[in-house]
Amino acid sequence: MAEWPDKSRLCTLMELRELRNLDEFGGIDGLLEKLHTGPAGISDATLLTEQRHEYYGKNEMAKPKTKSFLRLWFEAFLDTTLIILLVLAIISLVIALAVEHGENLSWLDGTAILVTVIVVTLVSSINTWSQERQFQKLNERQKDRTILVTRNGQPTQISIFDLMVGDIVTILTGDVIAADGLCIESNNIQCDEAPMTGESDLIRKSPEKMPFMLCGCKVQTGTGHMLCVAVGMNTQFGILKQAIITSTQV
């Protein structure tokens, strides 16, 4: 796909959001042609799903690394009360083993405490691990939703996870934009871009003056169509999210 627009250049286009950068692609019409699409959307002949996903990525966001069960179990031992009990158990066992006479059963106290701590931490870790997995599954279901795109000239409902660079997305009032793109048709589209840019005023979108539309921003008014130019971790929202994940895991 050497003749296709470079992924990094498309990311830069959406980062800078300047018309002169768009002109380098030949404007919106030039970019439509380079992405093998048009107002009628991607056709069966130019769908190339695997190639588009391989080159431009899938419309999926990075997930924070989940903790392993062993990690959760280790962290359960960091509770102050449990640490005190562990120390007492060890001291009790050491004393019991140091004193060797008759039927000395004093080691049972230390062993009982140790077993109790292990059981408590295991139960706590299993509950946390189970809750994390359930939350992840629920979170994925909540994130998934259908959007309307145009393919082969026909309106088609797809999952946001199946959205590809080159798709023509139908924009409706109330939509949260599912990827970065360029407005190719606007009927008074105004977006709230505060989450991404901090701009408190609504931004009016038009193909001629302000076509840039950012993933994660809400369409407050208007309808129209958008050319998808970046998905998933290559959107400005995805790049920001990855930076946050990286900083919290350092």
Secondary structure, DSSP 8 states (H G I E B T S, - for coil): -TTS--HHHHHHHHHH--HHHHHTTTHHHHHHHHTT--TT-B-GGG--HHHHHHHH--S---------HHHHHHHHTT-HHHHHHHHHHHHHHHHHHH---SS--THHHHHHHHHHHHHHHHHHHHHHHHHHHHHHHHHHHHH--EEEEEETTEEEEEEGGG--TT-EEEE-TT-B--SEEEEEEEEEEEEE-HHHH---S-EE-BTTTB-EE-TT-EEEEEEEEEEEEE-GGGSHHHHHHHHHHHHHH-
